[in-house]
Amino acid sequence: MKLCRFGQDRLGVVIGDMVHDVTSAQDEIRAKAPYDMRGDAVIAALPEWRERLETLAKSAPGVPLASVPLLPPVARWTKTMAAPTNYRDHIAEMEANRAGAPSKMGPDIGKAGIFLKANSSVVGMNETIDIRFPDRRNDHEAEIVIVIGKKGTDITQEKALDYVAGYALGLDMTVRGPEDRSFRKSVDGYTPLGPWIVTADEIPNVDDIPFTLHVNDEKRQDSNSQHMVYSIRRLIEFASSFYTLYPGDLLYTGTPKGVGPVQPGDVVRVNSLPQFGELRMNVRAHKIGG
């Protein structure tokens, strides 16, 4: 199943090139959620509501996917996590770009650790990537994103996939400079996510997810999750050894080689298996106050 959010906080099921509005289910789920619940109630309810959502979608009239403004496919998450240095070819690329200068965080993901991005930086395809610092290099980083399905901590690799609701495509945009990594990666609009969540059951092998990134017509990144240093299972184990994970939490899994700059006017496209759809983002110059 493919779940999207669109318009004014509406929930949809994507079937083919149509979106079927199932917001009535979202309203009911949220109304029944505990007042002190952390995380996203809809994501938490997916195991119980899956069949009902599919039934509702079949009876709801569809509207063309291209006609709706797509929001981030998760509404309420507690944190946005991201893995650095998780592809060996990107580690080599970074070291070459430094021309021998040592990295402050080092190439070992176990020592560098998971880092956090501001939740306010997350955007869907209804928004744009606004270049706030045109005098500095602003880079794209294509990533597969894990959407956590239920609360858990100290999760083992053997049980890790039991905590996954689904996956999405993402961009970890970066302003180059001397400031802390999380600061430079948390600019408004610098964490695109979408176009929807594909539920975990639709991905046959999480260790074999191909993906590409194009800027305009130029292919810049082309890799596969099989090349991760820490696999998806290991990333969940690692992150949950520090954090309690909650439904809807986002875990960006790292980027391969081919990282490069974008400029206002560019169009960035991330593609993977057909189930994922295409994450397509326009880049524009930031307008002060808007």
N, C-alpha and C positions, 0 to 999 in steps of 0.2 A: 504494500500500500504506500501511496505517496501523499503525504500531508503537507499542505501549504497554509500560510496565512496571507490574507489579502485585504485590501480596502481599509475599513475602519475596524480592525481587530476581528475579522471574520475567519472562520476555519473552513478549509476546503479539502476535498479529496480529488486528486488529479487522476483522470482516466483518459488516456490518449492525449489529445490536445485540448481537453475541456476540464474546467474546474466545477465541481459539484459542491454546493454550499451545505455544510453540516454544522453551522454555527449553533443551531438549537441544542445539539449534543454538548458542545463546548459550554453553553450557558448552564446546562443541567449539571455537568461535571463540576464546574466551578462553584455552583451553589451548594453542592454537597461536600466540598473539600473542607477539611478542618481549618479553622480560622488561623491557626499557628503553623500551617503547613509551609515548609521551605521547598522551593522549587516550583516546577510547572505541573499543575493539577492534571492537565490534559495528557501530558506525556506519562505521568504516573498512572493514569487510568487506562492506557492503551491495551494492556492485556485483557482487562475486563470488557472494554468497549469496542474492541477491534471489529467483531462481527456486526455490531449495531451501527458502527460508522460506515461499514461497507454497504449495509442494507439501506441506510439513509441516503448514501451517495447515489445508489442505483435509482432511487425514487425522486431525487432532486434534479430539477432541470440543470443542464450544464451551460456554462458560458465559456467562450473562447479564452484559453489561457493567456493569449497575447493581449487580451483586452483588460486584464485586471492588474492593478499595481501590487506587486508581490512584496510582502513584509518579510523580516526574518522569520523562518518557519517555527521558531520557539518563541513563546511570549514572555515567559517568566523563568529565568534561570538565576542561579546564585553566583556563578562565576564563569569566566572565560579563561580557560587554561591553554597553554601552547607549549609545544616541545621544540627546543632549539637543537641544532646540530644532530638531526636524526637521519640524515642520509650521508653516506660516506663521500659521495661525489660532491655534495654541497660543502662538506667540511674542507675538502681539497680546494674547491673553488674559493672559499673564504680565505684560506691560508695563502693562496696565490695572489689574491687581491690585496692582501696586507703587505705583500712584498717582504716577507720575513719578520714583520713586526708581530710580537706575541699577542695572542687574544686574551682579553681580560677574563673571559668566561671559560676558555679552553674548549677543545673539541669533544670532550667526554660528556655525553648527556647526563650520565649518572652524577657527575660533579657539577655540571652547569645547572641541572634541576629544571623542573617545570616552571614556567613563569606565567604571570597573570597579565591580561589585557583589560582595560576598562570596559565594563559592560556597555557603556555609552558609545563605544566605537563600533559596535555591531550594527550592520545595516543589511537590508534586503535589496532586491533588484529594483525596488521603487525609488531608491536613492542613488547617489553618485559618490565616487571617490573624489573628494575635494583636495587639491594640492594646496596646503596652507603655507608651505615653505618652498616656493619655486626656485630659490637660489641654492637649494640643497638637493641632493639626490634622493628620490622617492622610489623605492623598489617594490616590485610585486613578488609574492611568494605563494604559489599554488599549494593547497593542502587538502587532504581528506579530513573531514571533521567527524568526530564521534559525538553522538548525542546520548547522554546518560539516561537510563530509563527508570532507575530506582535507587533509593538511598543505600549507600554502602561505604565502608571504610576497611582498610587492611584486606582488600580483595585479592585473592590469589589469581594467578594466570589461568589456572584450570577453570575457575568460575567467572572469569572476567567478562566473557561475552554474554553471560546471563544478566549483566547490568547495562547492556546496550539496548536502547530503544531503536536507534537507526543511525543513518549516516547522511552527511550532506557535503557539498563542495564549499570550500572557503578560500579566502585570500588573507594572508597575514602581511598587510602593507607596512612598510618601514621607512621612516625618515632617517637618513644616515647622519651621524653626528656624535658628539662626546657624551650626551646625556644617558641616563639609565635606559636600558633596553625597553622595559615596560612603558616608560614615559614616551619614547619615540614611536612605539607601536600602538599607542592608545589614542592617537589623533581621531577626532570625529570622522567616521566613515572608513577607518582603516582596518576594519574587520568584517568584510562582506561575507555573507552566509546565504546559501540557498542552492537552487531556487526553491527546493522543498526538502523535506526529510523523506528518505526512502527507508522503510522499516527494515530491521535487521534480517528478517526472513527472506528478503529479496536479494541479499548479497550471498552468493554461494560460497565464496572463500575470501575472508578478509585479508588473507596474506597474498592475494593476487588481484589487486584493484589497480588497473592502469589509469593514468590520467595525464592530460596535457594542458598547457597554457599557451594561448596565442595573444599577442598584442597586435591589434589590427590583423593583418594577414600573415604575420611572422610567428612561426612556432618557436617558443623559447624554452619551454620545459616539457619533458616527455619522460615519464618514469612509471613506477609501479610500487605499490605498498610492500612488495616482496623485498625491496631494497632498503627498508627501514632498519636502522640500528636497533632500536627498541620496537618490537612488533606492537600491534594494537593491543594484544593481551598484556604485554609487558608494560606498555604505557599506562594502562588502567591500574595495574598493580602498583606501579611507581607513584602515580598521582595520588592514589588512595592511601598510600602509606604516609602521606603528609596531610591530605585533606579528606574530609567526609564529602563524598559525592552525592548530589541530589538530582532528582528528576529534571531533565532539561539542561543540566550543566553541559558546557561545550568544551571539547578537548581537541584542539588543533594538533595534528600529528607530525608536523614538520614538512620541510620542502626539499626537493632535490636541486641539482645544479641547474643553471640557466637563469638564475635570479638576475633581473635587470631593471633599468629605470623606466618610468612612465611619465608622460607629459600631458598637460591639458589637451583634450581633443582625441586622445587614444581611446580605444575600446579593448578591454581585457576580457577574454573568454576562457573559462575553465571547463573542461569536458572529461568525462570518465565513461563508465558503463552506461548504456542507454537509460537504465533505471534512475540515474542521478539527474538527468536533464542537463541543461547548460547554465552555468553561472556567468552572466554577462553584465559587465559593469562599465559605465561611461566614466571617463576621467575629465574633470574640469578644474579650472582655477577657482580657488576659494574666494568667496565674496564676503567681505567683512560685514558682519551683522546679518548675513543670510547664507 
